Amino acid sequence: MVIPQPWLVPNLTLDAVRALQRSDTTSDMDQGNLRLTGAEVLVARNWVQDEFWPRIQDAIQRGRRPTPSCGSGVIGAGGGARKGSRDTSFGSG
């Protein structure tokens, strides 16, 4: 999954992202975009700017992969996506 840099809050650190991930998840920043790969990845609500959070929720509910209008990249949910109050989990299988 890739979350475009314009969607992320300023000063988001890779350490903060990695702290919430399972051990089998890889996290990296590529040209400012957040890339998460794994069976299940977590996206904390406070990592994403308010105006873009509904688009992430929509992608989870519909199981689709929207292309953001503000930059390149794709977010989306594979198979069993879970929703939480603070974090949202995107499952890939």
N, CA, C and O atoms as CSV, one atom per row, in Angstrom:
chain,resi,resn,atom,element,x,y,z
A,1,MET,N,N,0.851,-1.150,0.000
A,1,MET,CA,C,0.000,0.000,0.000
A,1,MET,C,C,0.904,1.221,0.000
A,1,MET,O,O,1.948,1.238,0.653
A,2,VAL,N,N,0.492,2.235,-0.737
A,2,VAL,CA,C,1.213,3.508,-0.755
A,2,VAL,C,C,0.242,4.619,-0.377
A,2,VAL,O,O,-0.837,4.738,-0.956
A,3,ILE,N,N,0.633,5.427,0.594
A,3,ILE,CA,C,-0.133,6.617,0.946
A,3,ILE,C,C,0.689,7.806,0.467
A,3,ILE,O,O,1.821,7.988,0.915
A,4,PRO,N,N,0.151,8.607,-0.422
A,4,PRO,CA,C,0.902,9.723,-1.001
A,4,PRO,C,C,1.326,10.755,0.047
A,4,PRO,O,O,0.609,11.001,1.017
A,5,GLN,N,N,2.462,11.335,-0.154
A,5,GLN,CA,C,3.021,12.326,0.762
A,5,GLN,C,C,2.063,13.475,1.049
A,5,GLN,O,O,1.981,13.897,2.202
A,6,PRO,N,N,1.331,14.008,0.065
A,6,PRO,CA,C,0.410,15.111,0.382
A,6,PRO,C,C,-0.711,14.727,1.362
A,6,PRO,O,O,-1.311,15.606,1.980
A,7,TRP,N,N,-0.994,13.446,1.508
A,7,TRP,CA,C,-2.034,12.987,2.425
A,7,TRP,C,C,-1.524,12.899,3.853
A,7,TRP,O,O,-2.319,12.934,4.793
A,8,LEU,N,N,-0.214,12.785,4.035
A,8,LEU,CA,C,0.378,12.563,5.353
A,8,LEU,C,C,0.563,13.868,6.106
A,8,LEU,O,O,0.722,14.932,5.508
A,9,VAL,N,N,0.539,13.768,7.432
A,9,VAL,CA,C,0.802,14.946,8.256
A,9,VAL,C,C,2.289,15.280,8.158
A,9,VAL,O,O,3.116,14.388,7.967
A,10,PRO,N,N,2.627,16.562,8.288
A,10,PRO,CA,C,4.039,16.938,8.265
A,10,PRO,C,C,4.792,16.285,9.423
A,10,PRO,O,O,4.227,16.054,10.492
A,11,ASN,N,N,6.048,15.997,9.200
A,11,ASN,CA,C,6.957,15.467,10.220
A,11,ASN,C,C,6.620,14.056,10.701
A,11,ASN,O,O,7.056,13.656,11.780
A,12,LEU,N,N,5.855,13.301,9.922
A,12,LEU,CA,C,5.620,11.903,10.270
A,12,LEU,C,C,6.943,11.154,10.135
A,12,LEU,O,O,7.614,11.253,9.107
A,13,THR,N,N,7.316,10.409,11.167
A,13,THR,CA,C,8.584,9.689,11.125
A,13,THR,C,C,8.363,8.215,10.806
A,13,THR,O,O,7.337,7.626,11.147
A,14,LEU,N,N,9.341,7.653,10.153
A,14,LEU,CA,C,9.288,6.239,9.837
A,14,LEU,C,C,9.332,5.399,11.116
A,14,LEU,O,O,8.750,4.315,11.165
A,15,ASP,N,N,10.010,5.887,12.133
A,15,ASP,CA,C,10.037,5.184,13.423
A,15,ASP,C,C,8.635,5.077,14.013
A,15,ASP,O,O,8.276,4.033,14.558
A,16,ALA,N,N,7.838,6.138,13.913
A,16,ALA,CA,C,6.467,6.118,14.426
A,16,ALA,C,C,5.624,5.101,13.660
A,16,ALA,O,O,4.810,4.391,14.251
A,17,VAL,N,N,5.819,5.033,12.359
A,17,VAL,CA,C,5.079,4.080,11.530
A,17,VAL,C,C,5.483,2.654,11.894
A,17,VAL,O,O,4.626,1.798,12.110
A,18,ARG,N,N,6.772,2.404,11.959
A,18,ARG,CA,C,7.269,1.054,12.237
A,18,ARG,C,C,6.882,0.562,13.624
A,18,ARG,O,O,6.722,-0.641,13.828
A,19,ALA,N,N,6.731,1.464,14.572
A,19,ALA,CA,C,6.392,1.078,15.943
A,19,ALA,C,C,5.039,0.366,16.027
A,19,ALA,O,O,4.838,-0.457,16.921
A,20,LEU,N,N,4.109,0.667,15.116
A,20,LEU,CA,C,2.777,0.050,15.148
A,20,LEU,C,C,2.639,-1.195,14.279
A,20,LEU,O,O,1.636,-1.904,14.368
A,21,GLN,N,N,3.630,-1.465,13.445
A,21,GLN,CA,C,3.494,-2.558,12.483
A,21,GLN,C,C,3.872,-3.904,13.087
A,21,GLN,O,O,4.640,-3.980,14.046
A,22,ARG,N,N,3.320,-4.952,12.511
A,22,ARG,CA,C,3.711,-6.311,12.875
A,22,ARG,C,C,5.134,-6.539,12.388
A,22,ARG,O,O,5.629,-5.811,11.527
A,23,SER,N,N,5.785,-7.548,12.941
A,23,SER,CA,C,7.181,-7.810,12.589
A,23,SER,C,C,7.364,-8.214,11.131
A,23,SER,O,O,8.455,-8.053,10.586
A,24,ASP,N,N,6.317,-8.736,10.486
A,24,ASP,CA,C,6.446,-9.154,9.088
A,24,ASP,C,C,6.070,-8.041,8.097
A,24,ASP,O,O,6.000,-8.288,6.893
A,25,THR,N,N,5.833,-6.833,8.589
A,25,THR,CA,C,5.479,-5.700,7.740
A,25,THR,C,C,6.716,-4.852,7.468
A,25,THR,O,O,7.492,-4.563,8.378
A,26,THR,N,N,6.894,-4.456,6.214
A,26,THR,CA,C,7.970,-3.536,5.886
A,26,THR,C,C,7.385,-2.150,5.658
A,26,THR,O,O,6.315,-1.999,5.068
A,27,SER,N,N,8.099,-1.153,6.132
A,27,SER,CA,C,7.658,0.234,6.019
A,27,SER,C,C,8.823,1.062,5.504
A,27,SER,O,O,9.944,0.938,5.997
A,28,ASP,N,N,8.561,1.904,4.513
A,28,ASP,CA,C,9.593,2.824,4.072
A,28,ASP,C,C,8.964,4.060,3.450
A,28,ASP,O,O,7.788,4.067,3.086
A,29,MET,N,N,9.759,5.081,3.340
A,29,MET,CA,C,9.332,6.327,2.700
A,29,MET,C,C,10.063,6.419,1.374
A,29,MET,O,O,11.291,6.347,1.321
A,30,ASP,N,N,9.301,6.579,0.313
A,30,ASP,CA,C,9.859,6.691,-1.031
A,30,ASP,C,C,9.411,8.020,-1.611
A,30,ASP,O,O,8.239,8.187,-1.950
A,31,GLN,N,N,10.322,8.958,-1.728
A,31,GLN,CA,C,10.024,10.308,-2.224
A,31,GLN,C,C,8.896,10.955,-1.414
A,31,GLN,O,O,8.059,11.673,-1.962
A,32,GLY,N,N,8.886,10.693,-0.116
A,32,GLY,CA,C,7.881,11.270,0.766
A,32,GLY,C,C,6.622,10.446,0.905
A,32,GLY,O,O,5.851,10.660,1.841
A,33,ASN,N,N,6.389,9.502,-0.006
A,33,ASN,CA,C,5.221,8.629,0.070
A,33,ASN,C,C,5.492,7.509,1.057
A,33,ASN,O,O,6.609,6.997,1.127
A,34,LEU,N,N,4.483,7.125,1.818
A,34,LEU,CA,C,4.618,6.044,2.784
A,34,LEU,C,C,4.231,4.735,2.121
A,34,LEU,O,O,3.116,4.584,1.622
A,35,ARG,N,N,5.163,3.789,2.121
A,35,ARG,CA,C,4.919,2.477,1.515
A,35,ARG,C,C,4.922,1.429,2.625
A,35,ARG,O,O,5.889,1.301,3.377
A,36,LEU,N,N,3.814,0.678,2.713
A,36,LEU,CA,C,3.660,-0.385,3.701
A,36,LEU,C,C,3.368,-1.686,2.973
A,36,LEU,O,O,2.504,-1.741,2.097
A,37,THR,N,N,4.097,-2.735,3.344
A,37,THR,CA,C,3.906,-4.032,2.712
A,37,THR,C,C,3.835,-5.102,3.784
A,37,THR,O,O,4.700,-5.168,4.658
A,38,GLY,N,N,2.820,-5.931,3.723
A,38,GLY,CA,C,2.690,-7.017,4.693
A,38,GLY,C,C,1.311,-7.635,4.635
A,38,GLY,O,O,0.425,-7.156,3.928
A,39,ALA,N,N,1.145,-8.707,5.392
A,39,ALA,CA,C,-0.158,-9.377,5.450
A,39,ALA,C,C,-1.207,-8.467,6.054
A,39,ALA,O,O,-2.373,-8.499,5.660
A,40,GLU,N,N,-0.787,-7.655,7.014
A,40,GLU,CA,C,-1.679,-6.700,7.647
A,40,GLU,C,C,-0.851,-5.472,8.009
A,40,GLU,O,O,0.202,-5.588,8.636
A,41,VAL,N,N,-1.322,-4.315,7.618
A,41,VAL,CA,C,-0.625,-3.078,7.946
A,41,VAL,C,C,-1.570,-2.164,8.718
A,41,VAL,O,O,-2.785,-2.205,8.527
A,42,LEU,N,N,-1.000,-1.347,9.583
A,42,LEU,CA,C,-1.798,-0.427,10.389
A,42,LEU,C,C,-1.527,1.000,9.956
A,42,LEU,O,O,-0.386,1.390,9.711
A,43,VAL,N,N,-2.603,1.771,9.866
A,43,VAL,CA,C,-2.505,3.192,9.541
A,43,VAL,C,C,-3.163,3.956,10.681
A,43,VAL,O,O,-4.372,3.852,10.885
A,44,ALA,N,N,-2.378,4.715,11.417
A,44,ALA,CA,C,-2.919,5.481,12.538
A,44,ALA,C,C,-3.635,6.718,12.007
A,44,ALA,O,O,-3.181,7.361,11.060
A,45,ARG,N,N,-4.740,7.030,12.624
A,45,ARG,CA,C,-5.545,8.180,12.215
A,45,ARG,C,C,-4.735,9.476,12.237
A,45,ARG,O,O,-4.928,10.346,11.388
A,46,ASN,N,N,-3.841,9.602,13.195
A,46,ASN,CA,C,-3.080,10.851,13.317
A,46,ASN,C,C,-1.904,10.950,12.346
A,46,ASN,O,O,-1.131,11.905,12.430
A,47,TRP,N,N,-1.747,10.005,11.440
A,47,TRP,CA,C,-0.719,10.103,10.389
A,47,TRP,C,C,-1.246,10.802,9.145
A,47,TRP,O,O,-0.471,11.288,8.321
A,48,VAL,N,N,-2.571,10.851,9.012
A,48,VAL,CA,C,-3.199,11.326,7.773
A,48,VAL,C,C,-3.915,12.646,8.037
A,48,VAL,O,O,-4.601,12.803,9.047
A,49,GLN,N,N,-3.746,13.587,7.119
A,49,GLN,CA,C,-4.429,14.874,7.252
A,49,GLN,C,C,-5.942,14.650,7.228
A,49,GLN,O,O,-6.445,13.773,6.525
A,50,ASP,N,N,-6.650,15.455,8.005
A,50,ASP,CA,C,-8.098,15.291,8.182
A,50,ASP,C,C,-8.859,15.198,6.870
A,50,ASP,O,O,-9.774,14.384,6.741
A,51,GLU,N,N,-8.498,16.010,5.910
A,51,GLU,CA,C,-9.256,16.042,4.661
A,51,GLU,C,C,-9.141,14.747,3.853
A,51,GLU,O,O,-9.984,14.490,2.993
A,52,PHE,N,N,-8.117,13.928,4.111
A,52,PHE,CA,C,-7.922,12.699,3.337
A,52,PHE,C,C,-8.372,11.441,4.067
A,52,PHE,O,O,-8.511,10.385,3.450
A,53,TRP,N,N,-8.599,11.540,5.365
A,53,TRP,CA,C,-9.011,10.355,6.115
A,53,TRP,C,C,-10.304,9.738,5.572
A,53,TRP,O,O,-10.381,8.513,5.482
A,54,PRO,N,N,-11.320,10.524,5.208
A,54,PRO,CA,C,-12.537,9.901,4.656
A,54,PRO,C,C,-12.267,9.081,3.388
A,54,PRO,O,O,-12.968,8.103,3.129
A,55,ARG,N,N,-11.281,9.460,2.614
A,55,ARG,CA,C,-10.960,8.695,1.401
A,55,ARG,C,C,-10.361,7.341,1.758
A,55,ARG,O,O,-10.598,6.349,1.069
A,56,ILE,N,N,-9.586,7.304,2.837
A,56,ILE,CA,C,-9.047,6.026,3.293
A,56,ILE,C,C,-10.175,5.158,3.823
A,56,ILE,O,O,-10.235,3.968,3.511
A,57,GLN,N,N,-11.072,5.732,4.619
A,57,GLN,CA,C,-12.217,4.978,5.122
A,57,GLN,C,C,-13.067,4.441,3.980
A,57,GLN,O,O,-13.522,3.298,4.025
A,58,ASP,N,N,-13.282,5.258,2.961
A,58,ASP,CA,C,-14.069,4.844,1.807
A,58,ASP,C,C,-13.406,3.670,1.090
A,58,ASP,O,O,-14.083,2.730,0.674
A,59,ALA,N,N,-12.095,3.726,0.950
A,59,ALA,CA,C,-11.370,2.644,0.290
A,59,ALA,C,C,-11.530,1.335,1.067
A,59,ALA,O,O,-11.656,0.266,0.469
A,60,ILE,N,N,-11.525,1.421,2.380
A,60,ILE,CA,C,-11.695,0.221,3.199
A,60,ILE,C,C,-13.101,-0.340,3.038
A,60,ILE,O,O,-13.275,-1.539,2.818
A,61,GLN,N,N,-14.099,0.522,3.146
A,61,GLN,CA,C,-15.485,0.071,3.094
A,61,GLN,C,C,-15.842,-0.518,1.736
A,61,GLN,O,O,-16.597,-1.488,1.654
A,62,ARG,N,N,-15.313,0.053,0.693
A,62,ARG,CA,C,-15.658,-0.413,-0.649
A,62,ARG,C,C,-14.665,-1.413,-1.208
A,62,ARG,O,O,-14.930,-2.049,-2.228
A,63,GLY,N,N,-13.512,-1.560,-0.544
A,63,GLY,CA,C,-12.505,-2.498,-1.027
A,63,GLY,C,C,-11.896,-2.079,-2.349
A,63,GLY,O,O,-11.449,-2.923,-3.125
A,64,ARG,N,N,-11.877,-0.784,-2.611
A,64,ARG,CA,C,-11.329,-0.306,-3.888
A,64,ARG,C,C,-10.011,0.409,-3.662
A,64,ARG,O,O,-9.629,0.684,-2.525
A,65,ARG,N,N,-9.326,0.707,-4.739
A,65,ARG,CA,C,-8.041,1.376,-4.667
A,65,ARG,C,C,-8.122,2.686,-5.433
A,65,ARG,O,O,-7.869,2.707,-6.638
A,66,PRO,N,N,-8.467,3.778,-4.765
A,66,PRO,CA,C,-8.581,5.064,-5.462
A,66,PRO,C,C,-7.220,5.632,-5.807
A,66,PRO,O,O,-6.249,5.416,-5.082
A,67,THR,N,N,-7.149,6.347,-6.893
A,67,THR,CA,C,-5.937,7.071,-7.246
A,67,THR,C,C,-6.110,8.486,-6.747
A,67,THR,O,O,-7.043,9.172,-7.166
A,68,PRO,N,N,-5.245,8.942,-5.872
A,68,PRO,CA,C,-5.399,10.278,-5.315
A,68,PRO,C,C,-5.235,11.356,-6.370
A,68,PRO,O,O,-4.411,11.233,-7.276
A,69,SER,N,N,-6.015,12.401,-6.248
A,69,SER,CA,C,-5.932,13.489,-7.210
A,69,SER,C,C,-4.785,14.437,-6.894
A,69,SER,O,O,-4.397,15.247,-7.735
A,70,CYS,N,N,-4.242,14.341,-5.686
A,70,CYS,CA,C,-3.221,15.292,-5.271
A,70,CYS,C,C,-1.813,14.773,-5.474
A,70,CYS,O,O,-0.861,15.495,-5.178
A,71,GLY,N,N,-1.639,13.578,-5.956
A,71,GLY,CA,C,-0.295,13.052,-6.147
A,71,GLY,C,C,-0.366,11.627,-6.633
A,71,GLY,O,O,-1.447,11.048,-6.736
A,72,SER,N,N,0.767,11.070,-6.928
A,72,SER,CA,C,0.781,9.700,-7.415
A,72,SER,C,C,0.775,8.748,-6.240
A,72,SER,O,O,1.241,9.082,-5.151
A,73,GLY,N,N,0.250,7.577,-6.465
A,73,GLY,CA,C,0.218,6.570,-5.425
A,73,GLY,C,C,-1.157,5.955,-5.312
A,73,GLY,O,O,-2.123,6.452,-5.890
A,74,VAL,N,N,-1.239,4.876,-4.568
A,74,VAL,CA,C,-2.493,4.162,-4.410
A,74,VAL,C,C,-2.625,3.742,-2.963
A,74,VAL,O,O,-1.658,3.290,-2.350
A,75,ILE,N,N,-3.804,3.889,-2.423
A,75,ILE,CA,C,-4.091,3.283,-1.137
A,75,ILE,C,C,-5.186,2.279,-1.381
A,75,ILE,O,O,-5.908,2.383,-2.372
A,76,GLY,N,N,-5.324,1.334,-0.523
A,76,GLY,CA,C,-6.417,0.410,-0.723
A,76,GLY,C,C,-6.381,-0.725,0.251
A,76,GLY,O,O,-5.433,-0.878,1.021
A,77,ALA,N,N,-7.409,-1.514,0.212
A,77,ALA,CA,C,-7.523,-2.662,1.090
A,77,ALA,C,C,-7.634,-3.898,0.230
A,77,ALA,O,O,-8.360,-3.918,-0.764
A,78,GLY,N,N,-6.919,-4.912,0.613
A,78,GLY,CA,C,-7.031,-6.181,-0.075
A,78,GLY,C,C,-8.247,-6.917,0.445
A,78,GLY,O,O,-9.366,-6.408,0.388
A,79,GLY,N,N,-8.022,-8.113,0.950
A,79,GLY,CA,C,-9.108,-8.922,1.483
A,79,GLY,C,C,-9.682,-8.359,2.754
A,79,GLY,O,O,-10.284,-7.286,2.716
A,80,GLY,N,N,-9.531,-9.014,3.862
A,80,GLY,CA,C,-10.212,-8.644,5.097
A,80,GLY,C,C,-9.710,-7.372,5.751
A,80,GLY,O,O,-8.797,-7.426,6.575
A,81,ALA,N,N,-10.264,-6.268,5.415
A,81,ALA,CA,C,-9.892,-5.000,6.054
A,81,ALA,C,C,-10.648,-4.858,7.358
A,81,ALA,O,O,-11.831,-5.187,7.446
A,82,ARG,N,N,-9.956,-4.368,8.365
A,82,ARG,CA,C,-10.576,-4.123,9.667
A,82,ARG,C,C,-10.549,-2.638,9.937
A,82,ARG,O,O,-9.659,-1.927,9.471
A,83,LYS,N,N,-11.523,-2.173,10.687
A,83,LYS,CA,C,-11.540,-0.771,11.074
A,83,LYS,C,C,-11.451,-0.676,12.585
A,83,LYS,O,O,-12.023,-1.488,13.312
A,84,GLY,N,N,-10.715,0.343,13.048
A,84,GLY,CA,C,-10.598,0.565,14.476
A,84,GLY,C,C,-10.822,2.032,14.772
A,84,GLY,O,O,-10.929,2.848,13.856
A,85,SER,N,N,-10.893,2.367,16.040
A,85,SER,CA,C,-11.165,3.764,16.387
A,85,SER,C,C,-9.963,4.660,16.149
A,85,SER,O,O,-10.125,5.787,15.683
A,86,ARG,N,N,-8.766,4.190,16.457
A,86,ARG,CA,C,-7.567,5.006,16.256
A,86,ARG,C,C,-6.808,4.595,15.020
A,86,ARG,O,O,-6.294,5.438,14.284
A,87,ASP,N,N,-6.737,3.305,14.792
A,87,ASP,CA,C,-5.953,2.786,13.688
A,87,ASP,C,C,-6.854,2.046,12.731
A,87,ASP,O,O,-7.909,1.538,13.113
A,88,THR,N,N,-6.435,1.990,11.501
A,88,THR,CA,C,-7.151,1.223,10.514
A,88,THR,C,C,-6.207,0.177,9.961
A,88,THR,O,O,-5.069,0.488,9.610
A,89,SER,N,N,-6.656,-1.024,9.884
A,89,SER,CA,C,-5.828,-2.111,9.405
A,89,SER,C,C,-6.267,-2.492,8.009
A,89,SER,O,O,-7.453,-2.687,7.743
A,90,PHE,N,N,-5.304,-2.594,7.130
A,90,PHE,CA,C,-5.576,-3.016,5.771
A,90,PHE,C,C,-5.023,-4.423,5.622
A,90,PHE,O,O,-3.810,-4.613,5.710
A,91,GLY,N,N,-5.879,-5.416,5.397
A,91,GLY,CA,C,-5.398,-6.771,5.185
A,91,GLY,C,C,-5.180,-7.032,3.713
A,91,GLY,O,O,-5.877,-6.467,2.870
A,92,SER,N,N,-4.223,-7.882,3.392
A,92,SER,CA,C,-3.976,-8.164,1.981
A,92,SER,C,C,-4.394,-9.570,1.605
A,92,SER,O,O,-4.102,-10.009,0.493
A,93,GLY,N,N,-5.042,-10.269,2.455
A,93,GLY,CA,C,-5.397,-11.607,2.080
A,93,GLY,C,C,-6.498,-12.081,2.871
A,93,GLY,O,O,-6.945,-13.214,2.692
